[in-house]
Amino acid sequence: MTPDLTEPPVPNRTLNIAGSRTQKLLPIFEKSIPSDLRVLDGAVVEFAQAIDGTTYCGDVEGICLAVSEALANAIIHGNESNPEKTVEISLGVNQNHDLDIILKDSGPGFDSSGIPNPTAQENLLAIHRRGIFLIQQCMAQVDLKFDRGTQVYMRRRRKWLL
């Protein structure tokens, strides 16, 4: 009997970020993380290594800052630091060769319009409520969806070595 040398099929994943057509993703990284802040840094390092394993040549530190903030929000606010609950994170490349990142928690969601502007004079010295702002500054596109938990969709436009 000859061994089967065909490559396994790539999972058929799609991502629909508001304002763009549904795009198929080539998955690069997927991980389920317990809602424990002690594992956050290690998960972000693994995520950075996954990006480093591609030919993406952009601001990996900025992307990892956005991922770290989103993971911290999901662990603390979404899953209330309950280690029995997990945060799902995935990274893929879409048809336009952009990096697409999806985080999912099991929290009830929140009203993003109620988040104060951290650049307003009265909020400049506040030590909290900057996570969503930082994520939006680091990524080209950020969308939130509340359906059986919170889903954060982040996109970074392509910058690839040829």
PLY file of the C-alpha trace (Angstrom):
ply
format ascii 1.0
element vertex 162
property float x
property float y
property float z
element edge 161
property int vertex1
property int vertex2
end_header
0.00 0.00 0.00
1.44 3.38 -0.98
1.16 6.24 1.50
-1.19 9.11 0.70
1.11 12.06 -0.10
-1.62 14.57 -0.84
-1.75 17.64 1.37
-4.70 17.91 3.74
-7.35 20.35 2.60
-7.20 23.90 3.99
-10.17 24.58 6.27
-12.83 26.66 4.56
-13.09 29.67 6.85
-14.79 32.93 6.07
-14.68 36.27 7.80
-17.19 39.04 7.41
-15.89 42.34 8.75
-18.42 45.15 8.46
-18.03 47.17 5.28
-16.21 44.46 3.38
-17.27 41.42 1.47
-16.96 38.00 3.02
-13.41 36.78 2.60
-11.94 33.31 2.81
-9.11 32.94 5.29
-5.97 30.88 5.17
-5.53 30.00 8.86
-2.09 30.58 10.36
-2.67 30.38 14.11
-5.51 29.20 16.36
-5.45 28.87 20.12
-7.85 28.46 23.01
-6.62 30.39 26.06
-7.91 29.94 29.61
-9.21 33.14 31.18
-6.17 33.59 33.38
-4.01 36.70 33.03
-0.92 34.66 33.89
-1.05 33.04 30.43
-1.62 36.28 28.50
2.03 37.16 27.82
2.89 33.63 26.67
-0.10 33.60 24.32
0.97 36.94 22.79
4.51 35.61 22.30
3.12 32.55 20.48
0.97 34.85 18.36
4.00 37.01 17.46
5.95 33.89 16.51
3.10 32.87 14.20
3.32 36.24 12.42
7.11 35.96 12.29
6.65 32.62 10.54
5.04 34.43 7.60
6.52 36.97 5.20
4.57 39.84 6.81
6.92 42.79 7.31
4.85 45.34 9.19
4.49 46.57 12.72
4.31 43.27 14.57
4.68 45.07 17.93
1.60 47.20 17.22
-0.40 44.16 16.21
0.67 42.35 19.37
-0.28 45.38 21.49
-3.78 45.25 19.97
-4.00 41.49 20.56
-2.76 41.85 24.14
-5.36 44.53 24.89
-8.15 42.51 23.27
-7.13 39.36 25.16
-6.96 41.23 28.47
-10.42 42.72 27.85
-11.81 39.30 26.94
-10.30 37.62 30.00
-11.16 40.35 32.54
-14.41 41.84 31.26
-15.83 39.15 28.98
-15.07 36.00 30.94
-14.65 37.71 34.34
-11.28 35.96 34.86
-13.04 32.61 35.16
-10.35 30.02 34.25
-13.12 27.56 33.33
-13.94 29.84 30.38
-11.68 30.30 27.39
-10.86 32.96 24.85
-10.48 31.76 21.28
-7.97 33.56 19.09
-7.24 32.97 15.44
-5.03 34.61 12.85
-5.45 34.21 9.13
-4.56 35.79 5.83
-7.48 36.85 3.65
-7.79 37.01 -0.14
-6.26 40.52 -0.17
-3.31 39.21 1.85
-4.32 41.22 4.91
-3.89 39.79 8.41
-7.27 39.06 10.02
-7.50 38.36 13.73
-10.57 37.09 15.56
-10.98 36.88 19.33
-14.05 35.35 20.98
-15.09 35.27 24.61
-18.30 34.12 26.28
-19.19 37.42 27.95
-22.46 39.32 27.60
-20.97 42.10 25.47
-21.01 45.81 26.17
-22.14 49.13 24.76
-19.04 50.46 22.99
-20.68 53.90 22.61
-20.48 54.26 26.41
-16.68 54.12 26.46
-15.33 57.60 27.18
-12.81 59.14 24.80
-9.40 58.64 26.47
-8.00 61.70 24.65
-10.59 64.06 26.18
-9.08 66.48 28.70
-10.95 64.98 31.66
-9.74 61.44 30.81
-6.06 62.07 30.10
-4.92 60.86 33.51
-7.34 57.93 33.75
-5.60 54.59 34.16
-8.37 52.46 32.60
-10.62 52.45 29.52
-7.91 52.79 26.89
-7.94 49.24 25.48
-10.44 49.69 22.64
-8.82 53.03 21.72
-5.36 51.40 21.53
-6.72 48.51 19.47
-8.31 50.94 17.02
-5.06 52.92 16.73
-2.98 49.80 16.03
-5.27 48.12 13.50
-6.65 49.21 10.12
-10.14 47.96 10.98
-11.84 46.82 14.18
-15.38 45.48 14.47
-17.26 44.11 17.46
-20.03 41.56 17.30
-22.15 40.36 20.20
-23.58 36.90 19.58
-23.20 34.25 22.28
-20.22 36.19 23.57
-18.16 39.04 22.24
-16.23 38.69 18.99
-13.52 41.18 18.11
-12.52 41.28 14.45
-9.26 43.08 13.69
-7.61 43.61 10.34
-4.12 44.84 9.47
-3.54 45.68 5.82
-0.83 43.76 4.04
2.83 44.60 4.13
4.58 41.60 2.71
8.11 40.94 1.58
8.11 39.90 -2.04
0 1
1 2
2 3
3 4
4 5
5 6
6 7
7 8
8 9
9 10
10 11
11 12
12 13
13 14
14 15
15 16
16 17
17 18
18 19
19 20
20 21
21 22
22 23
23 24
24 25
25 26
26 27
27 28
28 29
29 30
30 31
31 32
32 33
33 34
34 35
35 36
36 37
37 38
38 39
39 40
40 41
41 42
42 43
43 44
44 45
45 46
46 47
47 48
48 49
49 50
50 51
51 52
52 53
53 54
54 55
55 56
56 57
57 58
58 59
59 60
60 61
61 62
62 63
63 64
64 65
65 66
66 67
67 68
68 69
69 70
70 71
71 72
72 73
73 74
74 75
75 76
76 77
77 78
78 79
79 80
80 81
81 82
82 83
83 84
84 85
85 86
86 87
87 88
88 89
89 90
90 91
91 92
92 93
93 94
94 95
95 96
96 97
97 98
98 99
99 100
100 101
101 102
102 103
103 104
104 105
105 106
106 107
107 108
108 109
109 110
110 111
111 112
112 113
113 114
114 115
115 116
116 117
117 118
118 119
119 120
120 121
121 122
122 123
123 124
124 125
125 126
126 127
127 128
128 129
129 130
130 131
131 132
132 133
133 134
134 135
135 136
136 137
137 138
138 139
139 140
140 141
141 142
142 143
143 144
144 145
145 146
146 147
147 148
148 149
149 150
150 151
151 152
152 153
153 154
154 155
155 156
156 157
157 158
158 159
159 160
160 161
